[in-house]
């Protein structure tokens, strides 16, 4: 049975804002390793955690998470 993969832009959003995994984890009340698991797609967030991540970055949840891979930055897809 295939696993459901949730793609995310957490690492990109953290890099843009200069936030470490540990800082994000502390703000969300999760272990810092959880952020690494999320970023690598090894762990799918609960709806509650996904919403909290999007609230933290002040963007809609679909900007952070997707069931489809995000296009590469700089790719010419319109």
C-alpha positions in Angstrom: 0.0 0.0 0.0 1.6 3.3 -1.0 2.2 5.8 1.7 0.7 9.3 1.5 3.5 11.8 1.0 3.0 15.4 2.0 5.4 17.8 0.3 6.4 21.0 2.1 8.4 24.2 1.9 9.3 24.4 5.5 13.1 24.4 4.9 12.7 27.1 2.2 10.6 29.3 4.5 13.0 28.8 7.4 16.0 29.7 5.2 14.2 32.9 3.9 13.6 34.0 7.5 16.9 32.8 9.1 15.1 30.5 11.5 16.8 27.3 12.8 15.0 24.0 13.1 15.3 24.4 16.9 13.8 27.9 16.9 10.8 26.7 14.8 10.3 23.6 17.0 10.3 25.7 20.2 7.8 28.1 18.7 5.5 25.2 17.7 6.1 23.2 20.9 7.5 20.1 19.1 10.9 18.4 19.2 13.5 19.9 16.8 13.9 16.5 15.2 10.2 16.6 14.2 11.0 19.6 12.0 13.7 17.6 10.3 11.4 14.7 9.7 8.7 17.0 8.3 11.2 18.7 6.0 12.5 15.4 4.6 9.0 14.1 4.1 9.6 11.3 6.6 6.6 12.4 8.7 3.3 13.9 7.7 2.0 16.5 10.1 -1.4 16.4 11.8 -3.9 19.0 10.5 -3.4 20.9 13.7 0.4 21.0 13.3 0.1 21.9 9.6 -2.1 24.8 10.5 0.2 26.0 13.2 3.2 25.9 10.9 1.3 28.0 8.3 0.2 30.4 11.0 3.8 30.7 12.3 5.0 31.7 8.8 1.9 33.8 8.2 1.0 32.2 4.9 -1.9 30.0 3.8 -1.4 26.3 4.6 -1.3 25.4 0.8 1.8 27.6 0.5 3.6 25.3 3.0 2.1 21.9 2.3 0.9 20.0 -0.8 0.0 16.5 -1.9 1.9 17.2 -5.2 5.6 18.1 -5.4 6.3 21.9 -5.5 7.9 23.1 -8.8 11.6 23.9 -8.5 12.4 27.5 -7.8 13.2 29.2 -11.1 11.4 26.6 -13.2 9.5 28.1 -16.1 6.1 26.5 -15.4 3.1 28.7 -16.0 
